[in-house]
Amino acid sequence: MITLGTKKEMYKIKDFEELLKKDIEAMLNILDSSYGNDRNYFSEGGFVGIVGTVGDFQKLFSDWKIDLKNDISEYSISICGYIKKLFILNSDFAIITYTLEELL
């Protein structure tokens, strides 16, 4: 799973489609403006996770107890072959996932 916690990590997805990159960047801007861009994003604010394999599903469940197929997200939309979901884990922590459509 590719994880991005701040806008400065956008280099990790340089080969993704422009529309998808813009959407991810918008999510990271919200996290950065709300929680700062020098935070430990695994404990403060949250992060974006890009799920591209079945192993990524397992990691998300083992690390965060999120079941992408069965848990109810705050919202779910399709964008550029990915399903974007927002999971709010508490008042100061969220995970935004982008999962390849064929995995769901």
N, C-alpha and C positions, 0 to 999 in steps of 0.2 A: 504494500500500500504506500502510495506517495502521500506524505503529510506536509502540509504547509500551514504555518502558524502566523506568518507575517507577510506583508507584501514583498519584502526583500527576498523571499524564497521563490518568487515567480520563475526564476531561472530553471527550476525543476520541471516545469511544464512548457518549455520553450517550443516544443514541436507539436503542441496541441492546437486545435482549430482556434482561430481568433475569437469567435463568439464565445466559445467555452472559456478561454483565457480571460476575457473581459468579465464574464460572470463570476469566475473564481476571484478575480482581482477585486470586484465589488464586495464580495463577502469578506475578503481579507482587510479591505479598507474599513469596514464596519468593526471588525475585531480590533484592528490597530487603533482606531480612534476611540474605542470604548475602553480598551485595556492596556494600550501602549504597545509599541513595536519591539521592545526589548524584554518582553516577559518570557517566563517559562510557560509556553502555551499548552503543555500537557497538564498544568495545574492551575493556570490562570486564563480565563476567557474562553479558550477552546481553539479549535483548528479545523481545517478542511482536510478531508481524507478522500483520496481518489482510489476507488476499489476496482481493480482490473482482473483479479484472479479469485478462485475459490479460497486460496490460502489467505487472501486479504479479508474475506468474510470471517474466517476462523480467528484471525488476529483481532479484528474489531470486536468479536464476541468475547474472546478470552481476556482482552485488555480493558474493555469498556462495557461489556454485557449488553451490546446492541446486536439484535437479530434483524438484519436488514429486510428479510422477507416477511417477518411476522410482527415486529414491533411497530406501533403506530407513531408516525413522525408528525411534527407540527405542520409540515407541508411536503408535497412531493410533486415535482414537475420534470418533464422531459426536455433535455437540451443537448443537441449535437450527439445523439447516440448514447447519452448518459441519463440516468435518473438522479436528480438532485433531491436530497432529503435533509431536513433540519431536525436534529434531535437535541432538545434542551434537557440537560441532565440535572441542572440546578439553577438557581438565580444568577450565577456568575460563570456558567460553563455550558458551551454548546459544541456539538460536532455537526459539521455540514458535510455530507457525503455526496460524492458523484460516483455512481456505480454504472458500469457498462450495462446497457439494457439487456443484453443476452444473458447476463448472470442472474437477472431477476425474473 
